[in-house]
Amino acid sequence: MSNTFEKNKSVKPYGKVFKKGNVSVKKNTAKKIYNTFEMPIRISFLGGLNEIGKNMTLYEYDGDMFLVDCGLAFPESEMLGVDLVIPDFTYVQRNADKIKGIIITHGHEDHIGGLAYLLKVLNVPVYGTRFTLGLIEGKLREHGILDSCDLRVFNPGDRIKLGKFEVEAIHVNHSIPDALAFAIRCEAGTVVMTGDFKIDTTPIDGNMIDLGRFAEIGKEGVLCYLADSTNAEKPGFSASERTVGQSFETLFRKAGNRRIIVATFASNIHRVQQIINEAVSQNRKVALSGRSLENVVAVGQELGYLKVPDGVIISLDEIRNYTPEQLLLITTGSQGEPMSALSRMAFSDHRKVNITANDYVIISATPIPGNEKTVGKVINELLKHGAEVVYEKMYEVHVSGHAYQEELKLMLGLINPKYFIPVHGEQKHLMKHAGLAELMGVPKTNIIIADIGKTVDISENKFAVSGTVPAGKVFVDGTGVGDVGSVVIRDRTRLAQDGIITVVICMDSVSGEVVSGPDIVSRGFVYVRESEELMEDLREVSMWAIENCVDNDIRDWASIKARVRDEISRLVYDKTRRSPMILPIIMEV
């Protein structure tokens, strides 16, 4: 839109009076003038749609851009050897000179976990609340880039300018302190993005979601609304975090003289606070197990989000100095992660904690879809040690940090958007949320279910998927970022499923005769000592393939390797119906 057309700063977009130069015009006239210059807000989804995690969204208007969040996802079972999954930054790097900043909704890994990797290739300011930035600082310090990064505090009620955008922060409730939603304004209109949220009327910190501000923004006029869809399938209202505290009080008393171990999400400071409060009431010392938990608690205490009386928290080395009834352990591993503290305790692999029949274990979390089996294995191992285990729906030991259907509908009613895009969830969640929006009066034509890599153009008269941008998964394996791709994963899968056969041959570089070999080495295919006949067949067919190449005057090593690979593959499949990886190695003398 032309910069000569400037809206009156005292009113919101599409307010009653606009100005063009020194001439005031009424709303209808202004709209007609505006539409001749109309430029849409473009939203590009780089993560967080049709998946859980890896949230990242790019906003663009009139040549200016900014990002919301940069998270990670944890690898799925078929991503062998992969440590983390982060978004593809190709499109962001391509437009680095246009990006004015990154704003962060909250401090969960699926919203900040990829940030350190992004800031290595993109040097722009990062805006977030004090607690969120405290968690981000720890990650940037680990990557050795903290001193070169620009972190800026962004509190509820604050407004910042990002090029031609103005962004307002709005407080919401979630399972981590200081979560934000955003009202994003530019000349094309207002977009509201909730981030992850719930409506908790009795939050632990006393700060209820700012429903009043959402209502005010709704009355001013909202062009488009993007909302968390994680629990769109669940009817009713989510329970308050305070109900978990009441359950802890009951369960801790039931534990009697036993040692209490509570597994929970490290980032849920409010839950950790309730656990510590109950421990103090029973005169128990608290020990922490799990590096992420220790880091979050340290940040929470330092910034005043977690209040712990002096002398309550002790180190794991000190637990031997106390009797079971004097101890409470808070640990990571509520999702059954193989290397987590709880998992190592269950499988007797923890250096400082041994599970006994005198332990009372509370798993204060619901398994994320796909983690049910791993959580079940941990529970079974704990039970084998004689411990009593409280988990899932046995008691109210966990509540969700995401809004249920009635909360989603309430927000739709308050914000009353013209257009709606459900975000943060799998396809089933997005579609269910879209259905709720229809029930609340948003026309079906004004709802888009987008996908990763899609861009959506939004203006008063346009709402459509306008194209695609580079997006997807980038694998982090150790210190390598992006060097493990689909081909490597495919090879790893093949190795895991069928193993490998290595054929080592030493040949005369002049005559092409075999000097030694072929030697057959098998890993993950068959046990060689019990398959001598098959190994001998493989040697014979390898030798035949080489001699056939020599007889036909084929001296190119690549061609000889290919012939050996093909003949061995055919023989192995005929005899075993397996397809191991075949790796011929030719050494010349």
TIKERO-722704 format. One record per residue (C-alpha): x, y, z; residue in one letter. Coordinates in steps of 0.1 Angstrom, whole numbers, padded with zeros to 4 digits, always signed. Each point is the difference from the previous one (the first is absolute). Layout:
XYZA/...
end
This chain:
+0000+0000+0000M/+0012+0035-0007S/+0018+0017+0029N/-0018+0033-0009T/-0032-0015+0013F/+0003+0001+0038E/-0027-0011+0025K/-0007+0022+0029N/+0021-0013+0029K/-0028+0006+0024S/-0021-0027-0015V/+0005-0037-0010K/+0001-0012-0036P/-0034+0005-0016Y/-0009+0025+0027G/-0024+0029-0006K/+0024+0026-0013V/+0030-0003-0022F/+0024+0026-0014K/+0016+0004-0034K/+0023+0028+0002G/-0019+0028+0018N/-0034-0012-0012V/-0022-0020+0024S/-0024-0025-0017V/-0028-0021+0014K/+0002-0038+0004K/-0017-0010-0032N/+0019+0024-0021T/+0032-0011+0017A/-0007-0036-0008K/-0005+0007-0036K/+0033+0019-0002I/+0017-0028+0021Y/-0012-0028-0023N/+0017+0016-0030T/+0033-0004+0018F/-0009-0031+0019E/+0030-0022+0011M/-0006-0032+0019P/+0017-0013+0031I/+0019-0032-0010R/+0004-0027+0026I/+0024-0029-0008S/-0002-0031+0021F/+0034-0015+0006L/-0010-0024+0027G/-0027-0010+0025G/-0027-0011-0024L/-0009-0037-0004N/+0026-0008+0027E/+0005+0006+0037I/+0030+0022+0005G/+0025+0019-0022K/-0022+0032+0001N/+0011+0028-0023M/-0020+0026-0018T/+0011+0029-0023L/-0020+0032-0004Y/+0005+0023-0030E/-0014+0033-0010Y/+0012+0025-0026D/+0036-0013+0001G/+0003-0003+0038D/+0001-0034+0018M/+0002-0014+0035F/-0001-0035+0015L/-0021-0015+0027V/+0018-0028+0019D/+0026-0024-0011C/-0005-0034+0016G/+0012-0036-0004L/-0017-0034-0002A/+0014-0032+0015F/+0009-0028-0025P/-0025-0026-0009E/+0009-0037+0003S/+0010-0003-0037E/+0024+0029+0003M/+0029-0023+0011L/+0028+0018+0018G/-0015+0035-0003V/+0001+0021+0031D/-0023+0029-0009L/-0021+0013-0029V/-0001+0037-0008I/-0017+0020-0027P/+0016+0006-0034D/+0014+0036+0001F/+0005+0003-0038T/-0027+0025-0006Y/+0009+0020+0031V/+0037+0003-0010Q/-0011+0010-0035R/-0019+0029+0015N/+0024+0008+0029A/+0002+0037-0010D/-0038+0005+0003K/-0004-0017+0034I/-0004+0025+0029K/-0001-0023+0029G/-0012-0032+0017I/-0027+0000+0026I/-0005-0030+0023I/-0033-0011+0015T/+0015-0021+0028H/+0029-0021+0012G/-0009-0036-0010H/+0024-0019-0022E/-0025-0002-0029D/+0001+0038-0001H/+0036+0009+0009I/+0021-0032-0006G/+0011+0009-0035G/+0008+0037+0008L/+0038-0006+0007A/+0004-0016-0034Y/-0019+0028-0017L/+0020+0028+0017L/+0032-0014-0013K/-0012+0009-0035V/-0023+0030+0007L/+0010+0029+0023N/-0032+0018+0010V/-0015+0010+0033P/-0020-0026+0020V/-0029+0012+0021Y/-0015-0020+0029G/-0010+0002+0037T/+0026-0002+0027R/-0005-0036+0007F/+0000-0010-0036T/+0032+0019-0007L/+0015-0015+0031G/-0005-0035-0015L/+0012+0012-0034I/+0032+0015+0016E/+0010-0035+0013G/-0004-0015-0035K/+0020+0028-0017L/+0027-0004+0026R/+0003-0037-0007E/+0005+0008-0037H/+0025+0027+0008G/-0019+0028-0017I/-0017+0018+0030L/+0023+0031-0002D/-0008+0006-0036S/-0038-0002+0003C/-0024+0028+0006D/-0026-0010+0026L/-0027+0025+0009R/-0027-0002+0027V/-0036+0001-0013F/-0026+0000+0027N/-0038-0002-0002P/-0015+0033-0010G/+0033+0011-0018D/-0001+0010-0037R/+0030-0002-0023I/+0006+0011-0036K/+0013-0025-0024L/+0003+0018-0033G/-0036+0008-0011K/-0014-0023+0027F/-0010+0009+0035E/-0002-0030+0024V/-0018+0001+0033E/+0007-0027+0027A/-0030-0015+0019I/+0002-0022+0030H/-0014-0036-0003V/+0001-0030+0023N/+0020-0031-0009H/+0020-0027+0017S/+0030+0023+0002I/+0002+0036+0015P/+0000+0031-0021D/-0018-0014-0031A/-0011+0026-0026L/-0025+0005-0028A/+0005+0028-0025F/-0021+0026-0018A/+0018+0007-0032I/-0010+0033-0017R/+0009+0016-0033C/-0019+0021-0026E/-0017-0031-0014A/-0017-0009+0034G/+0005-0018+0033T/+0010-0036+0004V/-0003-0018+0033V/+0023-0030+0008M/-0005-0018+0033T/+0030-0022+0002G/-0006-0029+0024D/-0027+0009+0026F/-0028-0010+0023K/-0025+0019+0021I/+0010-0006+0037D/-0022+0020+0024T/+0021-0011+0030T/+0036+0001-0013P/+0028-0007+0025I/+0016+0034-0006D/-0033+0018+0003G/+0002+0015-0035N/-0030-0011-0020M/-0001+0002-0038I/-0008+0036-0011D/-0035-0008-0015L/-0009+0037+0003G/+0027+0010-0023R/-0010-0026-0026F/-0036+0013+0002A/+0012+0035-0006E/+0021-0010-0030I/-0030-0020-0013G/-0022+0031+0002K/+0027+0021-0018E/-0001-0025-0029G/+0021-0031-0007V/+0008-0009-0035L/+0014-0035+0007C/+0004-0023+0030Y/+0025-0027+0004L/-0005-0023+0030A/+0015-0030+0018D/-0019-0032-0010S/+0018-0026+0021T/-0031-0010+0021N/-0027+0009-0026A/-0013-0036+0002E/-0007+0002+0038K/-0034+0012+0011P/-0006+0023+0030G/+0026+0021+0019F/+0035-0009+0010S/+0006-0004+0037A/+0019+0025+0020S/+0036-0007+0009E/-0010+0006+0036R/-0019-0034+0000T/+0033-0018-0004V/+0012+0017+0032G/-0030-0014+0019Q/+0008-0035-0014S/+0036+0003+0012F/-0011+0008+0035E/-0021-0031+0001T/+0026-0023-0016L/+0029+0013+0020F/-0019-0009+0032R/-0008-0034-0014K/+0037-0006-0006A/+0005-0002+0037G/+0036-0007+0009N/+0011-0009-0035R/+0023+0021-0022R/-0020+0020-0026I/+0011+0003-0036I/-0019+0023-0023V/+0007+0001-0038A/-0013+0030-0018T/+0008+0024-0029F/+0031+0020+0010A/-0015+0033-0014S/-0032-0002+0021N/+0013+0023+0028I/-0035+0004+0014H/-0002-0038+0006R/+0035-0001+0014V/-0011+0029+0024Q/-0030-0021+0012Q/+0022-0031+0005I/+0025+0020+0020I/-0028+0017+0021N/-0014-0035+0010E/+0035-0013+0007A/+0006+0030+0024V/-0033-0007+0017S/+0012-0036+0007Q/+0035+0010+0010N/+0016-0018-0030R/+0032+0011-0017K/-0002+0003-0038V/+0026-0013-0024A/+0000+0006-0038L/+0010-0026-0026S/+0003+0010-0036G/+0021+0028-0016R/-0029+0018-0016S/-0019+0000+0033L/+0030+0014+0018E/+0004+0027-0026N/-0036+0011+0001V/-0002+0000+0038V/+0032+0021+0001A/-0015+0025-0024V/-0033+0000+0018G/+0016+0007+0033Q/+0024+0027-0013E/-0029+0019-0017L/-0024-0004+0029G/-0025-0023-0017Y/+0007-0029+0024L/+0001+0006+0037K/+0019-0026+0020V/+0008+0004+0038P/+0037-0002+0007D/+0014-0035+0006G/-0029-0018-0016V/+0018-0010-0032I/+0029-0024+0004I/+0023-0017-0025S/-0004-0036-0010L/+0033-0007+0018D/-0016+0010+0033E/-0030-0023-0002I/+0019-0028+0018R/+0000+0022+0031N/-0038-0001+0003Y/-0026-0027+0007T/-0026-0008-0027P/-0028+0019+0019E/+0022+0031-0001Q/+0005+0000-0038L/-0018+0010-0031L/+0016-0003-0035L/-0012+0020-0030I/+0012-0015-0032T/-0003+0003-0038T/-0012-0029-0021G/-0037+0001+0002S/-0002-0009-0037Q/+0022-0031+0004G/+0030+0015-0019E/+0027-0027+0000P/+0028+0023+0013M/-0022+0018+0025S/+0006-0001+0038A/-0032-0020+0007L/+0008-0026-0027S/+0035-0005+0013R/-0013-0005+0035M/-0026-0025-0012A/+0026-0020-0019F/+0026+0002+0028S/+0023+0021-0020D/-0001+0032+0022H/+0033+0006+0018R/-0016+0015+0031K/-0036-0012+0004V/-0011-0036+0003N/-0037-0009+0000I/-0012-0021+0028T/-0033-0013+0015A/+0001+0030+0023N/-0005+0025-0029D/-0033+0017-0009Y/+0002+0012-0036V/-0024+0026-0016I/+0002+0005-0037I/-0016+0035-0003S/-0006+0000-0038A/-0021-0016-0027T/+0019-0018-0027P/+0004+0020-0032I/-0016-0020-0029P/+0027-0025-0011G/+0017-0002+0034N/-0025-0024+0017E/+0022-0031-0005K/+0032+0016+0013T/-0019+0014+0030V/-0015-0034+0006G/+0034-0017+0000K/+0013+0024+0026V/-0031-0006+0022I/+0004-0037-0003N/+0037+0001+0011E/-0008+0022+0029L/-0027-0025+0011L/+0025-0028-0003K/+0021+0017+0026H/-0030-0001+0024G/-0007+0038-0002A/-0036+0013+0000E/-0006+0020-0031V/-0028+0026-0005V/-0005+0010-0037Y/-0024+0013-0026E/-0037+0000+0011K/+0005-0017+0034M/-0001+0034+0016Y/+0000+0036-0012E/+0038+0002-0002V/+0000+0018-0033H/-0020+0027-0018V/+0006+0012-0035S/+0014+0034-0008G/-0021+0003-0032H/-0036+0012-0003A/-0029-0024-0005Y/-0030+0006-0023Q/-0020+0024+0022E/+0031+0022+0006E/+0007+0000-0037L/-0036+0010-0008K/+0001+0027+0027L/+0031+0016-0016M/-0015-0002-0034L/-0031+0018+0014G/+0021+0028+0016L/+0024+0006-0029I/-0028-0004-0027N/+0024-0002-0030P/-0008+0004-0036K/+0024-0028-0010Y/+0013-0030+0020F/+0030-0023-0003I/+0004-0028+0026P/+0037-0007+0008V/+0021-0021+0024H/-0012-0035-0005G/-0004-0030-0023E/-0026-0001-0028Q/-0027-0015+0022K/+0005+0029+0026H/+0000+0027-0027L/-0032-0014-0017M/-0018-0003+0034K/+0009+0036+0009H/-0012+0012-0035A/-0033-0017+0008G/-0003+0018+0033L/+0006+0033-0018A/-0028-0008-0024E/-0023-0006+0030L/+0010+0034+0013M/-0011+0017-0032G/+0032+0002-0021V/-0010-0009-0036P/+0016-0031-0014K/+0015+0021-0028T/+0017+0022+0026N/+0019-0030+0015I/+0033-0014-0013I/+0017-0032+0012I/+0035+0007-0011A/+0031-0022+0000D/+0038+0003+0005I/+0015+0019-0030G/-0033+0017-0009K/-0004+0038-0001T/-0034+0017+0006V/-0008+0035-0012D/-0024+0019+0021I/-0017+0034-0006S/-0035+0014+0003E/-0009-0015-0034N/+0024-0029-0003K/+0005-0032+0020F/+0018-0027-0019A/+0029-0024-0002V/+0023+0019-0023S/+0030-0023-0004G/+0027-0020+0016T/+0034+0007+0016V/+0029-0024+0009P/-0009-0017+0033A/+0003-0034+0016G/+0022-0019+0024K/+0037+0005+0007V/+0016-0027+0021F/+0026+0007+0027V/+0023-0029+0007D/+0027+0008+0026G/+0016+0032-0012T/-0011-0005-0036G/-0029+0021-0012V/-0016-0011-0032G/+0027-0024-0010D/-0024-0029+0007V/-0027-0001-0027G/-0025-0024-0014S/+0026-0021-0018V/+0020-0005+0032V/-0031-0008+0020I/-0010-0025-0027R/+0034-0016+0002D/-0002-0002+0038R/-0034-0015-0002T/+0012-0026-0025R/+0030-0008+0022L/-0023-0004+0030A/-0024-0022-0018Q/+0022-0023-0021D/+0036+0007+0010G/+0031+0003-0023I/+0022-0023-0020I/+0035+0013-0008T/+0020-0016-0028V/+0037+0007+0001V/+0021-0009-0031I/+0036+0007-0008C/+0008+0002-0038M/+0030+0005-0022D/-0002+0034-0016S/+0017-0011-0032V/-0014-0035-0007S/-0033+0003+0019G/+0005-0033+0017E/-0012-0006+0035V/+0030+0000+0024V/-0019-0008+0031S/-0036-0004+0011G/-0029+0004-0005P/-0004+0003+0038D/-0035+0002+0013I/-0008+0020+0031V/-0036+0000+0014S/-0015+0023+0026R/-0036-0002+0010G/-0008-0024-0028F/+0008-0036+0011V/+0023-0015+0026Y/+0029-0010-0022V/+0011-0031+0020R/-0034-0015-0004E/-0003+0009-0037S/+0032-0013-0015E/-0018-0015-0031E/-0016+0034-0008L/+0034+0018+0005M/+0016-0024-0024E/-0027+0006-0026D/+0005+0037+0003L/+0038-0004-0006R/-0006-0021-0031E/-0025+0024-0015V/+0023+0029+0008S/+0029-0017-0017M/-0022-0009-0030W/-0011+0036-0004A/+0036+0013+0001I/+0012-0026-0025E/-0029+0008-0023N/+0010+0036+0000C/+0036-0008-0008V/-0010-0024-0028D/-0021+0028-0015N/+0029+0025+0003D/-0018+0021+0027I/+0028+0015+0021R/-0019+0030+0015D/-0002-0006+0038W/-0034+0017+0002A/-0015-0024-0025S/+0016-0030+0017I/-0014+0011+0034K/-0035+0004-0015A/+0001-0035-0016R/+0011-0016+0033V/-0027+0019+0019R/-0027-0011-0025D/+0010-0036+0000E/+0003-0003+0038I/-0033+0019+0005S/-0018-0025-0024R/+0015-0030+0018L/-0008+0012+0035V/-0036+0009-0009Y/-0005-0034-0017D/+0013-0019+0031K/-0013+0022+0029T/-0026+0024-0013R/+0020+0028+0016R/+0016+0031-0015S/+0031+0010+0020P/+0022+0028-0011M/+0029-0013-0022I/+0033+0019+0002L/+0027-0013-0024P/+0035+0013+0008I/+0027-0005-0026I/+0037+0006+0009M/+0025+0001-0028E/+0037-0011+0001V/
end
